[in-house]
């Protein structure tokens, strides 16, 4: 099992640019979570999906952030336009039912 | 979900048992105690969870007090690779209607020393 796959692993962009982060969950898992980690705020849940449907997006910081899950094997987190304060490590996780969550390696985003 | 309190940091000698405490005095009857850890620059990793009975797996043991207001994660023979941030999280079980949210606190940074 390849585990949760995220791409890219590192992203450097300039303020105002669109950023798209990608995630492939573990096959068969029905929950997918997006987290953000910063030194100041720690690890925060942004949004999660169940069976490809967004369930709770209360953690999404503002309208510049959007997430989609077009099918069971792929999800994206998009930031448009990006700002320097969006710099963080973004983790994707998946789980079967409400069980343990398996995290991906993360995408380190730097917005200049 | 109930809030947890953990010491910010701990040290442990390699080969010795590491005992990481967690207070969760406001835990409800249907809430589980979960432990995750995060090794530097990696995604969090599930360790163990329990409701009221002590639990053991290949990674660790979880001891929950009888009143469930606190718990201890035990790594029986700590190695240098166990150096990480350890998170204690309380959440409702899946069948309680909760949909799987994990709320991470600041955790305990465990430093295993040779």
HADDOCK unambig.tbl for C-alpha pairs under 7 A between the chains (distance, minus, plus):
assign (segid A and resid 42 and name CA) (segid B and resid 106 and name CA) 6.65 0.50 0.50
assign (segid A and resid 43 and name CA) (segid B and resid 104 and name CA) 5.96 0.50 0.50
assign (segid A and resid 91 and name CA) (segid B and resid 43 and name CA) 6.83 0.50 0.50
assign (segid A and resid 98 and name CA) (segid B and resid 94 and name CA) 4.83 0.50 0.50
assign (segid A and resid 98 and name CA) (segid B and resid 99 and name CA) 6.11 0.50 0.50
assign (segid A and resid 98 and name CA) (segid B and resid 100 and name CA) 4.71 0.50 0.50
assign (segid A and resid 100 and name CA) (segid B and resid 46 and name CA) 6.51 0.50 0.50
assign (segid A and resid 101 and name CA) (segid B and resid 46 and name CA) 6.95 0.50 0.50
assign (segid A and resid 102 and name CA) (segid B and resid 45 and name CA) 6.82 0.50 0.50
assign (segid A and resid 103 and name CA) (segid B and resid 43 and name CA) 5.33 0.50 0.50
assign (segid A and resid 103 and name CA) (segid B and resid 44 and name CA) 6.04 0.50 0.50
assign (segid A and resid 103 and name CA) (segid B and resid 45 and name CA) 6.83 0.50 0.50
assign (segid A and resid 104 and name CA) (segid B and resid 43 and name CA) 5.78 0.50 0.50
assign (segid A and resid 105 and name CA) (segid B and resid 42 and name CA) 5.49 0.50 0.50
assign (segid A and resid 105 and name CA) (segid B and resid 43 and name CA) 5.10 0.50 0.50
assign (segid A and resid 106 and name CA) (segid B and resid 43 and name CA) 6.31 0.50 0.50
